[in-house]
Amino acid sequence: MNAAFDLLADGRSLSEAADTMAGQHGISRRQAYRYLQEAQHMSSPAAVAEPTIPITLKVPADVAVTLRAYAQANDLTMGETLTRAVCALLAKAGGRG
């Protein structure tokens, strides 16, 4: 998100910024556009506690609906929700996945 914010703050067009993000971060142009669209609504860069790596997951529709509802009910993003779920799963497995 911050990379998208920075590119837009530098005055790059959406198309140019999407190409730059896709090349620099190894993501699809489509995913880059998603980040850029969200970054357009940010007034400043987001605070990041530690570096993160974007990933794309495909889950059944009912799982996505449940995750989204849980995230909204707990005032979390989908990323925060999934990170917590994965950490809990790994902790329960004793770090063995």
C-alpha positions in Angstrom: 0.0 0.0 0.0 2.8 2.4 0.9 4.5 1.7 -2.4 1.3 2.6 -4.2 0.8 5.7 -2.1 4.4 6.8 -2.9 4.0 6.3 -6.6 0.8 8.3 -6.6 2.3 11.0 -4.4 5.1 11.3 -7.0 2.5 12.2 -9.6 2.6 9.0 -11.6 -0.5 8.0 -13.6 -2.4 4.9 -12.5 -1.2 3.1 -15.6 2.5 4.0 -15.1 2.2 3.3 -11.3 0.6 -0.1 -12.0 3.4 -1.1 -14.4 6.1 0.0 -11.9 4.5 -1.8 -9.0 4.0 -5.0 -11.0 7.7 -5.0 -12.1 9.2 -4.0 -8.7 7.1 -6.2 -6.5 6.4 -9.2 -8.7 2.6 -8.8 -8.6 0.1 -8.8 -11.4 -0.9 -5.5 -12.9 -4.5 -6.2 -11.7 -3.3 -6.6 -8.1 -1.2 -3.4 -8.5 -4.4 -1.5 -9.6 -6.2 -2.8 -6.5 -3.4 -1.4 -4.2 -3.4 1.9 -6.2 -7.2 2.3 -5.9 -7.0 1.8 -2.1 -3.9 4.2 -1.9 -5.9 6.9 -3.5 -8.0 7.2 -0.4 -5.0 7.4 2.0 -4.0 10.7 3.4 -0.5 9.5 4.5 1.5 6.3 4.3 0.3 3.4 6.5 2.5 2.5 9.6 4.0 -0.9 9.0 5.3 -2.9 12.1 7.3 -5.3 10.0 7.8 -6.0 6.3 5.0 -8.0 4.7 4.8 -10.0 1.5 1.6 -9.8 -0.6 0.1 -13.1 -1.5 -3.1 -14.1 -3.4 -5.3 -16.9 -2.0 -8.2 -18.7 -3.6 -10.7 -19.9 -1.1 -14.3 -21.2 -1.5 -16.9 -18.4 -1.7 -18.4 -19.4 1.6 -15.0 -19.1 3.4 -14.4 -15.7 1.9 -17.9 -14.5 3.1 -17.2 -15.8 6.6 -13.7 -14.2 6.7 -15.0 -10.9 5.5 -17.8 -10.9 8.0 -15.4 -11.8 10.8 -13.0 -9.1 9.8 -15.8 -6.5 9.7 -17.3 -7.6 13.0 -13.8 -7.2 14.6 -12.8 -4.0 12.9 -9.9 -5.8 11.1 -8.7 -5.9 7.5 -8.8 -9.2 5.6 -5.0 -9.3 5.8 -5.0 -8.9 9.6 -7.7 -11.6 9.9 -5.8 -14.1 7.7 -2.5 -13.3 9.4 -4.0 -14.0 12.8 -5.6 -17.2 11.6 -2.4 -18.5 10.1 -0.4 -17.6 13.2 -3.0 -19.4 15.4 -2.8 -22.5 13.2 1.0 -22.6 13.2 1.1 -22.1 17.0 -1.4 -24.9 17.5 0.7 -27.1 15.2 3.8 -26.3 17.2 5.3 -24.4 14.3 5.2 -27.5 12.2 3.0 -26.9 9.1 
